[in-house]
Amino acid sequence: MLYVISGPSGAGKSTLCSRVLDDFKGTEFSVSHTTRKRRKGEVEGKDYYFVSQEEFKSMIKEDRLAEWAVVHGQYYGTSKREIEKKGAKGDLLLDIDIQGAQQIKEKYKKAVFIFIMPPHFRDLKRRLKIRGQESSVSVQKRLEVARKEIRYYHQFDYVVINDELERSVLELESIIRSTRCSLDYRKMEILSILRSFTGS
């Protein structure tokens, strides 16, 4: 199952995804491509695939991306190969922006879409500032974008209000657990059980 995790920058998507990946062994993380510079501590192939603008534009031209967008002046996108390769192994988490989530929704109808919402605008502002990774101008731009993105919550299947980390992790994991009990998810397992009832 493909789980699309989205929401405004600074809402806590990455932190929540990291916790879920620790708790659900075998769950994969879809690594996006980006043209932005690598931040301190980030690892190639784990946090992002860092590529040049030329390479990214080549991927667009060759239709190798499931979604892509220009966010805060940088290109971000998810390759089709990443989804197909890792998704074939089991559950896959995709942490992307609102634009990307909308594109994925058009192509992957059975995906589960989860919106991560900050409890208040001031909390989002504080989180972006304490990151210490961007200029005040960049933070302000992200906040302006967030004012628009927050209004798209109704396009998602679930909303997690990230006001307290442990509770938010529990809510996100509960969504995954409930999906794993759905008829569609357990189709093959159910068929196997039903076949056992037709024997002697």
N, C-alpha and C positions, 0 to 999 in steps of 0.2 A: 504494500500500500504506500502511496506517495502522500506525505503530509507536508502541506505548504504553510510555513510559518511566516507571517508578515505583520507589518505595523510600522509606526514611525521610527526613525532613527533614534536610538537611545531608550526605546521602550523595554529593552532587555531580551530581545530575541536570541542573541548569541549565547547568553548566559543560560537561558532556559534550555536551549537545544543541547548545550554541553552537558547539563545535568541529566537530561533524558538519555543521551548517548551513553553516559556512565551507568545508568540504571537498567537500560534495556540492551543487554548484550545481543549482538547480531544485527542491531539497527545501524544502518549506514547513514552517513552525512553527505549530501550532495555539495561538492565544492564548486563554487562559482569562479568564473574568469573575471578579471578586472584589469583596468589599465592604471589604476592608482598605485602609488608607491607603497611598498611594504612597510607596515608599522613595526615598531620595536616588539620583538617577541613572536611575530607572526611567522608561520612556517609554510613554505611553498608546497602546494599539494594537500595541505591540511586545512589552512584557513582560506586560502584562495590559490588560484593559478594566476600568477602575475605575468601579464603579457603586454606587448607594445600596442599602440593604437593601430599600427599597420596590420599586425596579426589579428587583432580583434575585428577590424573591418573586413579582413579576408574571411573570417568565420561567418560574418553576416552575409557576405556576398555568396558564399558557398552553401548557405542554408544549413549550417551546422549547429545553430543555436535554437533551443526550445523557447527561450525568452531572452530579451536584452533591453537595456535602457541606459540613458545617460543620466546619472544621478550626481548632483553637485559637481558637474563638469567632468566626471569620469565615466568610462564605460563599464557596465557590469552585465554579466549574462551567464546563463546555464547551458552547457552543451547537451545536445540530444544524447550523445554517447554516454555522458555521465549518468543521466537518468536511466537509460536502457541497461547499462552495465551493472550499476549498483542496485537498481530497482529489481533486477532479476534475482537478486540474492535474498530479498525480503523487504522489510519496511525501510523507507527512505525519507529522511528529513531534508526539506529544502527551505533554507532561510533566505528570503528575498524581499525586495521592496514591493510596494503596492502595484506599481506598473508591471513588474514581472509576474506577480500573482495573477493579475488580470489576463495576461497572455497565456499563462499556464492553464488557467481555467477554460480557455477556449480549446485547448488541445488535449487536456487530460481530464475528462469528464468525471472519472471515478475518484479523483484525488480528494483528500480531506483538507479544507481550508480553515486555518486558525488565525485569528487576529489577536495580536498582543497589544493591549491598550494600557497606557500609563494611567495611574490613578488621578493625576491632575497635571495641568500644564506646567506648574511650578516644579513638580517632581521631574518632569522630562528635562526642563531647563537646567536643573541642578545636576542631573546625571550627565548631560552633555558637557557641562562645565568641568566637572570633577574628572572626566576622562583625561583632560590635559593634553590631548593629542591634536587639537585644532585651534586655529586662531578665533578670536571673538567674532570676527566677520563670518567665518565658516559656521560657527555655532548658531549665529543669528539666521543664516540662510537655512540651516536644518530646521530651526524652529518655525520659520515661515512655511516651509514645505510641510511640516508636521501639522500645522493648522488646517491644511487642505486634506492631507492623508487620513486624518482621524475620522473624517466623514464617510470613509468607505467601509467602515466596519460591517455594515448591513449586507455586504456582498459575500461575507464569509459564513461558514457553517457554525463556527464556534468563536466565542470571545473570551480571552483570559485577561482579567484585569490584574496587571502585575504590580500590586501594592505591597505584597509581602512574599519574598522569594520562595520559602518552603511551601506555602499554600499554592502559589502559582505553578510550581513544579508538579505538585500533586494533581492540580486541575489538568495540566497538559498531559500528564501520564494517564490520567483517568480517561481522557478523550481517546488516547491510543488504545488503552485496554478495552474500552467499550467497542471500538471499531473492530478489534480483533475477535469480538464475539458476534459480529454481524453475520447474517446468512451468506452474503456474497464473499466475505473473507474466509469463511470456513467451509465453503462449498465442497472442495475436494475431500476434506476431512469427513464431512457429513456423508458424502457419497460412499466413502470407504466403510463407514459404520453401517449404512443402509444395506450394502452388499452382504455384510456379515449376517444380516437378519434373513436373507433369502436362501442361505445355505441350510444344511442339515443341522 
